[in-house]
Amino acid sequence: MHLMYFTEQPMSAYPAQAGLEFGATALMFSNKHFDPVAGSRLYNEYLEHYRIAEEVGFDGIMLNEHHNAPFCMQAKCNVFASILAATTRRVKLVLLGNPLPLAENPVRLAEELAMIDMVSRGRLVSGFVRGGGQEQLATGVNPAYNRERFEEAHELIVKTWTEHGPFRWEGTHYQHRVVNPWALPLQKPHPRVWIPGVLSKETIIWAAKKRYPYIALSTAIDATKKIWELYDKVAAETGYQGGPEYRGYLQRCHVAETEEKAMENARQFMWMQGEFTGLAHPVWSSPSGYFSPAMRTAFVEFAVGRRSNPRGATFDDQIRDQQIVAGTPKTVIPKLRRLLEETRPSILGFWAADGFVSNQDTQTCIRLLGQEVLPALRDIGKELGLWSPFEANAPVSLAHPEPARPAGVDA
Amino acid sequence: MNVYGGDGPPALVLHHDIGAPERPEFYDALAQHFTVFAPSHPGYDGAPRPDWMRSVRDMAVVYQGLLAQHAATREPGTLTLIGLGFGGWIAAEMATMAPRAFRRLVLVGAMGLKPERGEILDQALLSYIDYVRRGFANQHAFDRVFGAEPPTSRLEQWDLNREMTFRIAWKPYMYGPTLPYLLGAVTTPTLVVWGARDEIVPRECGERYAKSLANARLEIVAEAGHFVDMEKPDELARLVARFASEV
């Protein structure tokens, strides 16, 4: 198994009452409420959490990015990946990921990622995402071309990594006179690409056709099973067999020394889902052209309040469905075993805390996960044959069917 | 293409970014004076989407091509071109391409010019209903045209139309940076009409259109928002007819 530590890097130090009064805490919620003194403290706390995660035995650190919202302070995952490339020694740096459509210059992204891969001595996993709807608005990128830009930028980046320059790129959304960056990834054929997602079938199908692992983000177990049904079907049509090495899952999981403490802190997972504060207006999070046409009817009804939020399950429901797992190491292990048995992922991210969980409680959670939960999961993983892409020497992709290895190191 | 009336001289009406209601009162009122041609823009109100289209100027060229294909609209100097809001921007672009092609030009709350002081309201930040309601000075008029709670099918149509608008007018949003420099060559007699309470396109844009075009004047309609044609259909039709009959 590949076991990762993750935090949204919540910017919890803002006046929640102001968010409640405004009715939203994304995109248009004024950054006059942003406190850079608290921001500086929190960034450094999060760096310490990553350091502890490596120390206690996590295999990877998963990073992401969002814009214009307190639920995630990380506005550029490549910045934290750069820091961690130099300050960690062993963990994989798993970016889930860079929002490709937001990039006006994908070649620049290819360069940054190559630098991170070289500095980290080949520890980069370079996931790509479409970016949330509000991110398109926050960066002024046209949501109607989101998927086209995602696919074209991906194609350009992989070509930049795998074919010698200089070459010219005349695409629909990107045009580059000279593609010839003097920074290339250490890993060959190129760093692994994992694709995270939550809702859209198009992304699952796209990932399966490319033979990229798909990382389901905190979906309910039944929904996760449907994702793997679809992925495996497309994999079979594409000519390979799906299975654990193509499956990842992000689990919200908080552990503490007592059940009560764990449950109290786990309630903070609802922080960014609008229970404590509103998040975003539906037309910000899903601007026209951004979402799948198949969802149009459901979406427009949701946007005017005629349907409830498809992601609006209550805390109790999410505890019952195991979208949130909380407890002592002893009580969470059987729950995680159920997840592994029923959905068979080999990549598991632990989203360990959110919102206002204290620095001390977060550190305790990371240590308990590392010392007590991860060893148990490794045993379960072996028992169930959940070999990660690294353990299975899985191919990087359909187009590049070799495992990724740092150049200059014998296989 | 919908055609209203049939006796009068030809008029082409270009609809708003939100599309057009099923049978607009304004079109019927106008049909007492004109033969009204009311197409759906490519990609709007169920018309096939031209995936290649990237700008409002592209749209204007497509319309020029369509006009050249039809006997009723082919003859230069016969057609009255009426643009509503976003359709006004298309109409203005068309006029710059063919300064002598139209008999009359009418721009109603037209997008297309960058306001110097205010801003054009960004629909990307508003839900479908909220955006359209902002275009009405009197909310009863909205209720009359769309119903107080528009059905889901209407919302889907607004979403599709919004997507097409994003495809061709996302950035810069709702104006063409070069349009002001092209308007000066247009000699077509032009009536610029603005709702006194337009909260979508600032009135200064109307003033600028009237100033930039060689032969234009501005009329303000009291108690109307951006959707003058839906709030004051008869009054707007009368204004257009009177203007068209001026020698």
Interface residues (C-beta under 8 A of the other chain):
Chain A: L27 M28 L137 G140 N142 P143 A144 Y145 H281 P282 V283 W284 P287 S288 G289 R296 T297 F299 V300 E301 A303 V304 R306
Chain B: A124 L125 L126 S127 Y128 I129 T152 L155 E156 W158 D159 L160 R162 E163 F166 R167 W170 K171
